[in-house]
Amino acid sequence: MSYAIIGFGHIGQALAKAFARRGIEVSVATTRDPESFASAASAIGPTILPKTLADAVKADIVFLAVRFEQHPDVAKALSNWQGKTIVDVTNAYGVPPEELGGQPSSRFVAQAFSGAKLVKGFNHLVAAVLAQDPAVHGGRRVVFLASDDDGAAAEISALAENVGFAPIKLGGLSEGGLLVQARGNSWGQLIFKDLVKFDG
C-alpha cells in the first residue's frame, strides 16, 4: 500500500509527522516544485519523500490536505481515480452552502475525484494538535472518520490505528460527515474537540 499527502502546509506536515513517527514512507507534494519543500520534508524524517503532484497521485491512498478551493486542481492531476482512496482533510469554512449545492462538503469534493472512494477524516483537529504524538496519558488521540464506503472507512481506520490514533467511525458523509465538516460560517459539532480514548 502506498500513501501520499497532497498539500504541505501546517496540516500536511502534521500528517507527515504521524507517518514519520512510525517509519512509514509517504510521498508529499504541492503544486510547487518538490525542491522548494525538500528541506522541510527531510527535517521531519527520511521516510517523507518530496514528489511532483503527478507522481504523488499514483499512491493508493491520497490525503487531501490543501485548501478546500484547491481540490479541483488536485483532481485534474489524474483523469481516472478508480481504485484509489481519498482522505478528505479539507474544511470548507467560508464557502457558502449554495456553492456546494446544499451538499456536505465532502460529497462535493468526492464528485471531483471520479471513481475514488472518499473518507472524511483527520480534519477536526487544529494542526498544532494533530502534529503531536497521539499517545496521550496512556490513551490515544481520537480521529473521526466518515464515509459512504464501509470498505474505505475500514481501510483508513486501520491506517489511523497504525500511526497511533484511535479512529471513531461516524457513518456516512450525510450523517457523521456533517459532525466534522465546516460549511459557510458554521463548524460541525465535533470540530476542534480534542478527545482521547482509553482502551479498557
N, C-alpha and C positions, 0 to 999 in steps of 0.2 A: 504494500500500500504506500502510495506517495502523497506528500502533503505540500501545500503551498499557501502562503499568506499574501494576498494582494492588498497593498497599502502598507506603508512602513512608518506611519506616524506613531503617536503615543499608544494607540490600541494595537496596531500591528506589531510594534516592538514588545508590548506586554505579552502578546500571544507567543511571539518568538522566544521570549524568556521561559515560558512554560515548556516549550519543546526542548529548549537547551538544557533545562534542569534535568530532564530525563535522557539527554543524549540522543534525541530523535532528530533525524535530518529533516529539514523543512526548507523549501525554496521560498525566497521573499522577493517581491517585485513591486515596482510602481510604474508609472508611465515614463519615468525618467531612466536614464542610462544606469545600469547596475553599479558602475564605478562610483556614481555620486553618493551611494549609501553603503558601499562596501565596508568602509571603516566602522560604521555604526553596527553593521551586521557582525563583523568579526569581534567587536567589543562584547557582544552578547555571548558568542561562543562559536566553536569550529563547525557545529552542525547546522548553522544558519547560513544558507547559500544564496547570495545575491544573483538574481537571474533577470533576463528580459521578461516582459509581460508574456510574450509569445511562448517562451519556454516554460514559464511558471504554470500557465493554464493547462499544461499537459498532465498535471498531477491528478490523482484520483479524487482527492478531497481538497477543495479550494475554500479558504477562509476569505470572505469579502470584508475587508477592513478599511474600505475607502469611505469618503463622504457619500452620503446617500445619492446625491445628484451625479456622482461619477460612475454609478454602477452600469449605465448603458455602455460607457466607453470600455469597461472591462468585458462586458458581454460580447462586444464586437471582436474581441481577440480570437474567438473561435466561432466557426459557423454552426457547429453542432456540439452541444454539451451532453449528448446522450451518454448515459452510464456514469456521469460524474455526480458528486455530491457537493453542493454549495452550502457553506455555513454563513448565513447572513448575520454579520456583526454590525450592520449599519443601524442608524437611528434617523428617522425622518422628521425629527423635530423641526418645526418651522415650515414644513411642506404642507400646504393646505390640503385637507382631506379630499377636496374636489379634484385636485391634480392626481390623486391616487384612485380616482373613480369610486370613492367610498369604500375601497377595499382595505384590509390590513396591509401595512407597508410591505411585509414580506411576500405576500401574494403578488403584489405589484412587481417586486423585484424578480420573483420566480418567472414571470412572463418574459422577462428579457433573456433568461437563460434557458432557451428552448431545449427540452429533453432532459435537463438536470433534475435531480431530486434536491429539494431545498429544506434546510433545517435552520430555524431562527435560534441563535444561541450566543452566549458569551458577551452579549451587548448590554446587559443590565448593570454591569459594574463600571465605575469610572476607571480610567487607565491606570492610575496610581495603585488602585486596589487590585485590579486584575494582574498587574505586574508582580505582585508579592507572591511568595511561596504560599500555595493553597493549604499547606498544613498549618492549622491554627489551634493551639492549645489542645492537641490530641484529637482534633476533629479535622474536617476538610471543608474548604470553602465551596459553597453551592454555586453551580451554574444551572440556569434554566434553559430547557430545550423545548421547542415546539415544531411540529412538522405534520404535514398531511401524509407523509410516507413513514409507516412504522419501521420499515427496514432501515431507512436512512437515520431515523431517530435513534435506533438501537446501535447503529454503527458509530454515530457521533457520541453517544452516551459512553460506549466502550473506550473511545479515544479520550474523552474527558476524564474518565477514571484513570486511564493510562498516564495522563500528565498530572494527576494528583487531585483533581477536583471531584466533588460529589454532584453528579448530574441529577436533576429532577425533571422528569418529562411532564409537560403541561398539556399534552394533547395536540390538537390540530391548530393551524395558523389562525383560524377564525375564533377559536376559543382561547386556548392558552397563549397563543401568539399575541393576543391583544393585551395580555397582562404585562408583556415585556417589550411593547413597542411604543415608540414615540410617533405622534402624528399631529400635524398642526401645532397647537400650543399646549398639548397635553402629553403627559408621560403615563405609561401603563403603571398599574398599582405596584408591580414588583420591581420597577426600575430603581436603581440605587440601593435596594435592600441587600445589605451585606450579611448573608446568613452562613452559619457554619453547621455542618451535620456531624453528629457524633454517632458512631456505629455501636449500638448497644448489644 
